[in-house]
């Protein structure tokens, strides 16, 4: 009997491993279908996957990509349907498996994307104030979790331009000077890709009165995704700055997670322009082409 139980447990484990290996990469498959504008095929893939493997975090993330894809082609009704279905299922899962610190975990990506799409659908329908109110309610629900900054990002995209800039802990926004704020991360390839353009812009515009600020934050890991305590990661961030950002980001660097939550910098880089009166004139998650960014800075000056 002991042998049989042991064999049964081992067989179950082998079967579980075999099922995992047999499972297709539903996220990549759905994204590929969306890229080909085959939304019906992508939806069928999700249904087939669920029948075979059940409701997994990868399924939820794939559903959130459907919501994002439908929003991208301005099919608001379908975007809303996918976002609401994803939200309902993901929120139920979060009650059983609370969000961890990783914003890139499939469950966090699915829940965060569903909220982001719902807010953008409302805004696209002309309900901007309602969208901001909805997003602020979701921030209250998920305050301090790994999706907090992502929801704040959408709030800022919809409402921050034309408003006074939030404070930056550890950095003072200079009074009477236009400011360029560059949110970056030690692991971020897009941030590094911006370095040549930003060096040229800094060399041209700082002598003309532009202030350049570059806050960052800790993520809990260092090179290769290796977990690291705060003091180790802080030293690693300084190594990255010295290796890649010399001449662009001056020491000492400002490392603070609250800045990223308040400013909604869940996407890096996030580029912000603040005018001489402390009013946000550009809030842009992601990189911008050199010519466009230069024109925006020149107009601010």
Secondary structure, DSSP 8 states (H G I E B T S, - for coil): -HHHHHHHHHHHHHHHHHHHHHS--HHHHHHHHHHTT-HHHHHHHHHHHHHHH-S-HHHHHHHHHHHHHHHHTT-HHHHHHHHHHHHHHHHHHHHHS---S-TTSHHHHHHHHHHHHHHHHHHHTT-HHHHHHHHHHHHHHTTTSTTHHHHHHHHHHHHTTTSB---BTTB---TTS-EEEEE--TT-HHHHHTHHHHHHHHHHHGGGT-EEE--B---SB-GGG-B--HHHHHHHHHHHHHHH-TTTS-SS--B-HHHHHHHT--SSSEEEEE-TTSBEEEEEES---HHHHHHHHHHH-
